[in-house]
């Protein structure tokens, strides 16, 4: 499908490094990177038994709804969302127009510190995502076929997925 | 929009259940959730009103297994069916890979089916998709009720492009997995085409 999003090993490692550093530098509990369509890209920190799949989907829903609100009142977007709880807080921001950076922090950190660290991490992540886009385009131009799991998929493979 | 992660060898696809209010979209997801092995599913998230009407969406992540070494996950979403939630429906269609239209077979819901199908086509268009081209399945739900329209007539009114059609009684599970399987298969075939 031409509009598929891809993630390569090298860039994935870079992303993991950036969010791990952000988590440390911001004294945060957890950091997540989520696709705007609700799919989790990477995470770091004290994940514990948090349901990260649901977190990704709800974050994307939240961002989508807030974007809709912004457009209703004539704003392009609200690039930062922040939710304050009794113990934990969530800071949500958009990176490179298409991914969502989520930082969860408690009293060991502060909104100011998180905001500061997110700014730098966002720039680094933007570079990584631009590099992915360039790579995909280069591959397309050179006619490089990715090692797609689907090129050789058979009807039997698909049926097997549904076998009890 | 399928997300292929070569680093963690995962593929994530998004399927949206669309249709008129009280047609059984959430019931489809609920049945899938109730009957799927715990290791294959995540939490079923329902953003609903106090009276259990879907307010924003229901969400169920489902892991089907591996295809050629890639973990294959389907994220199932429903939209709120009630007419005035249109802004939310548009948002949920973003990045969709396949659509299931859950029609209500009852005579008095025919207009609502037609309205909702029209709404689906328009909202897909607004997101840059064409119903004629994306993976799509029609489910005719509530076949166990007395006041229903015949299959032939429903098909004549609601079929758009020779899509697979399934009779369903969603709360009993009749047709639920056939529907899911048919749309998932189309999504995977579409991926295969894209990579060929």
Contacts between the chains, C-beta under 8 A, distances in Angstrom:
chain1	res1	chain2	res2	distance
A	1	B	1	8.0
A	1	B	2	5.6
A	1	B	97	7.4
A	1	B	190	5.6
A	1	B	191	5.6
A	1	B	193	7.7
A	1	B	194	4.0
A	2	B	194	6.0
A	3	B	1	5.3
A	3	B	2	7.9
A	4	B	1	6.6
A	4	B	2	4.4
A	4	B	3	7.2
A	4	B	4	5.5
A	4	B	191	7.4
A	4	B	194	6.7
A	5	B	1	5.8
A	5	B	2	7.2
A	5	B	3	4.7
A	5	B	4	7.0
A	6	B	3	7.9
A	6	B	4	4.9
A	6	B	5	7.7
A	6	B	6	6.5
A	7	B	3	7.4
A	7	B	4	7.2
A	7	B	5	4.4
A	7	B	6	6.1
A	7	B	7	5.6
A	7	B	8	7.9
A	8	B	6	5.4
A	8	B	7	6.7
A	9	B	6	6.1
A	9	B	7	4.6
A	11	B	7	7.9
A	12	B	5	7.3
A	12	B	6	7.9
A	12	B	7	3.4
A	12	B	8	7.3
A	13	B	7	7.4
A	35	B	3	5.9
A	35	B	95	7.9
A	36	B	94	7.3
A	36	B	95	7.3
A	37	B	1	5.5
A	37	B	3	7.3
A	37	B	14	6.2
A	37	B	94	6.1
A	37	B	95	3.2
A	38	B	14	7.4
A	38	B	59	7.7
A	38	B	75	6.6
A	38	B	95	7.7
A	39	B	3	4.6
A	39	B	12	4.6
A	39	B	14	7.9
A	39	B	75	7.1
A	41	B	3	8.0
A	41	B	5	7.6
A	51	B	42	6.5
A	51	B	43	5.4
A	53	B	42	4.6
A	53	B	43	7.7
A	53	B	61	4.6
A	54	B	42	6.4
A	54	B	43	5.2
A	54	B	45	5.2
A	54	B	59	7.0
A	54	B	61	7.7
A	57	B	45	6.7
A	57	B	59	4.8
A	57	B	61	7.5
A	57	B	75	6.8
A	58	B	45	6.7
A	58	B	59	7.8
A	61	B	47	7.4
A	61	B	56	6.1
A	61	B	57	6.4
A	61	B	91	7.4
A	61	B	92	7.9
A	64	B	91	4.1
A	64	B	92	7.9
A	64	B	94	6.6
A	65	B	56	7.1
A	65	B	88	7.3
A	65	B	91	6.5
A	67	B	91	8.0
A	68	B	87	5.6
A	68	B	90	7.9
A	68	B	91	6.1
A	145	B	195	7.5
A	146	B	6	7.4
A	146	B	195	7.2
A	147	B	6	7.4
A	148	B	4	7.7
A	148	B	191	7.9
A	148	B	195	3.6
A	149	B	9	8.0
A	149	B	11	7.0
A	149	B	67	5.6
A	149	B	68	3.8
A	149	B	69	6.3
A	149	B	70	4.1
A	150	B	67	7.3
A	150	B	68	7.3
A	150	B	188	6.9
A	150	B	191	4.5
A	150	B	192	4.4
A	150	B	194	7.5
A	150	B	195	4.6
A	151	B	192	7.0
A	151	B	195	4.7
A	151	B	196	6.0
A	152	B	68	6.7
A	153	B	67	6.0
A	153	B	68	6.4
A	153	B	188	6.4
A	153	B	191	7.7
A	153	B	192	5.0
A	157	B	67	5.3
A	157	B	68	6.9
A	158	B	67	7.5
A	158	B	184	7.7
A	158	B	185	5.2
A	158	B	188	5.3
A	158	B	189	7.6
A	160	B	65	7.0
A	161	B	64	4.3
A	161	B	65	4.9
A	161	B	67	6.7
A	161	B	72	6.4
A	161	B	184	7.3
A	162	B	64	7.1
A	162	B	177	7.4
A	162	B	181	5.0
A	162	B	184	7.7
